[in-house]
Amino acid sequence: MGIPTLISTSTASNAASVSITSGIDSTYDEYMFVFTDINPATNDTYFAFNGSDDTSSHSYDIIKTTTAFSAYHPEDDSTAAISYSTGQDIAQGTGFQRLTGGQGNGADESCAGILHLFSPANTTYVTHFYATVSFYGENNQANNPHFAGYFNTTAAITAIQFKFESGNFDGVIQLFGIA
């Protein structure tokens, strides 16, 4: 991995979404979104992201194909496992890619993670991404989901939006360019 350069910091305070609409261009071949202390107002909801290739309206409806697996371990030390997450992947769909499972909304139930986006300004090939997250589930367990996929378009990805499927949230999202 190269040297990260901070491009922007977005702080959500009871926000419905955070949209990163500038700084994603041809300056870097890799971009990294670092999200910390992401805490929803609604219990048992999913943190998610999507991309846009439209610089004016930012429609956040890019067709994508993704895959997901997750490791988890409950506080009561019952069944811990690693498994493919069939309900978290997308097959040529335009919906938001979930980054967490049912996340809790307690003060100790936040998430943190990193999303990597590769060559978003390239208009010859599709744009690949992968993410890893750590979150505290509403069911009192530690979760570590991993996601990978691609935006199935050769248009430049110009913006990324983060939001929960339900309700507002607090947290910090930073955008870095990787040299």
C-alpha positions in Angstrom: 0.0 0.0 0.0 1.2 3.5 -0.8 1.2 6.6 1.3 -2.3 7.9 2.2 -3.0 11.6 1.7 -6.1 13.1 3.5 -8.4 14.7 1.0 -11.5 15.4 3.2 -13.2 14.7 6.5 -17.0 14.6 6.8 -18.6 14.6 10.3 -22.2 13.3 10.5 -24.3 14.6 13.4 -27.8 13.1 13.3 -27.4 13.0 9.5 -29.5 11.0 7.0 -26.4 10.4 4.8 -22.9 11.6 4.0 -22.1 12.2 0.3 -18.5 12.6 -0.8 -19.0 14.5 -4.1 -15.5 16.0 -4.6 -12.0 14.7 -4.5 -12.7 11.4 -6.3 -11.0 11.9 -9.7 -7.9 10.9 -11.6 -5.4 12.3 -9.1 -4.9 8.8 -7.4 -5.4 5.3 -8.6 -6.7 4.2 -5.2 -9.0 6.0 -2.8 -9.6 4.9 0.8 -12.7 5.8 2.9 -12.1 5.4 6.6 -15.2 5.5 8.7 -15.1 5.6 12.5 -17.6 5.9 15.4 -20.5 5.3 13.1 -23.6 5.0 15.3 -27.2 4.8 14.1 -30.2 6.4 15.7 -32.3 3.3 14.8 -31.7 -0.1 16.3 -31.1 -3.1 14.0 -30.3 -1.3 10.8 -27.6 -1.6 8.1 -24.8 0.8 7.2 -24.4 0.9 3.4 -22.8 2.8 0.4 -23.3 3.4 -3.2 -21.6 5.2 -6.0 -22.6 7.8 -8.6 -21.3 8.4 -12.1 -23.4 11.6 -12.5 -21.6 14.8 -11.5 -24.8 16.9 -11.4 -27.6 14.9 -9.7 -25.6 12.1 -8.0 -28.3 9.4 -8.4 -26.4 6.7 -6.5 -27.7 3.8 -8.5 -24.7 2.2 -10.2 -25.2 -1.5 -11.2 -22.8 -3.6 -9.2 -21.9 -7.2 -8.4 -20.5 -8.0 -5.0 -19.7 -10.8 -2.6 -19.6 -11.0 1.2 -18.5 -13.1 4.1 -18.4 -12.4 7.8 -16.9 -13.7 11.0 -18.8 -13.2 14.3 -18.5 -14.0 18.0 -21.4 -13.4 20.5 -20.6 -12.0 24.0 -22.1 -15.1 25.6 -19.4 -17.2 23.8 -22.1 -19.3 22.0 -21.6 -20.3 18.4 -18.9 -18.3 16.7 -18.3 -18.8 13.0 -17.2 -17.5 9.7 -19.6 -17.8 6.8 -20.7 -16.6 3.4 -23.3 -13.8 3.8 -25.9 -14.6 1.1 -28.2 -11.7 2.2 -25.4 -9.2 1.8 -24.2 -9.7 -1.7 -25.6 -8.1 -4.9 -25.9 -9.7 -8.3 -26.2 -6.9 -11.0 -28.3 -4.7 -8.8 -28.4 -1.0 -8.2 -29.1 -0.9 -4.5 -26.8 0.2 -1.8 -24.1 -2.3 -0.7 -24.5 -3.1 3.0 -21.4 -2.8 5.1 -22.9 -4.1 8.3 -25.5 -6.5 9.4 -28.2 -5.4 11.9 -26.2 -2.8 13.9 -27.3 -1.7 17.3 -27.9 1.9 18.3 -26.5 1.8 21.8 -23.6 4.1 22.8 -21.4 1.0 22.7 -22.8 -0.3 19.3 -20.9 1.6 16.7 -19.0 0.5 13.6 -15.6 1.3 12.0 -14.1 0.2 8.7 -12.3 0.9 5.5 -13.5 1.0 1.9 -11.0 0.9 -0.9 -12.0 2.1 -4.4 -9.7 1.5 -7.4 -9.2 3.8 -10.4 -12.6 5.4 -10.2 -11.8 7.9 -13.1 -10.8 5.1 -15.5 -13.4 5.0 -18.4 -12.0 1.8 -20.0 -12.5 -0.7 -17.2 -15.1 -1.3 -14.4 -14.2 0.2 -10.9 -13.4 -2.4 -8.2 -13.7 -2.0 -4.5 -13.4 -3.9 -1.2 -14.2 -3.2 2.4 -13.7 -4.6 5.8 -15.7 -3.5 8.8 -15.9 -4.1 12.6 -19.3 -3.6 14.2 -21.3 -4.4 17.3 -24.5 -6.1 16.3 -27.9 -5.5 17.9 -27.7 -9.1 19.0 -24.7 -8.5 21.3 -21.9 -9.9 19.1 -18.7 -8.7 17.5 -18.9 -8.9 13.7 -16.2 -8.6 11.0 -17.8 -8.6 7.5 -15.7 -8.4 4.3 -17.0 -7.2 1.0 -15.6 -7.0 -2.6 -17.1 -6.2 -5.9 -17.2 -3.9 -8.8 -19.4 -1.1 -10.2 -20.4 -2.5 -13.6 -19.9 0.6 -15.6 -17.0 2.1 -17.5 -18.2 5.6 -16.6 -16.1 7.4 -14.0 -17.3 7.0 -10.4 -17.4 10.6 -9.2 -19.2 10.4 -5.8 -19.8 7.9 -2.9 -22.7 8.1 -0.5 -22.9 6.4 2.9 -26.1 6.0 4.9 -28.1 3.6 7.1 -31.1 1.9 5.6 -33.2 3.4 8.3 -32.8 6.6 10.4 -30.0 9.1 10.9 -26.5 8.6 12.3 -23.4 10.1 13.9 -19.8 9.5 12.9 -16.7 10.5 10.9 -15.9 9.6 7.3 -12.5 10.5 5.9 -11.4 10.3 2.2 -7.7 9.5 1.5 -5.9 9.3 -1.8 -3.3 6.5 -2.0 -0.1 7.5 -3.9 
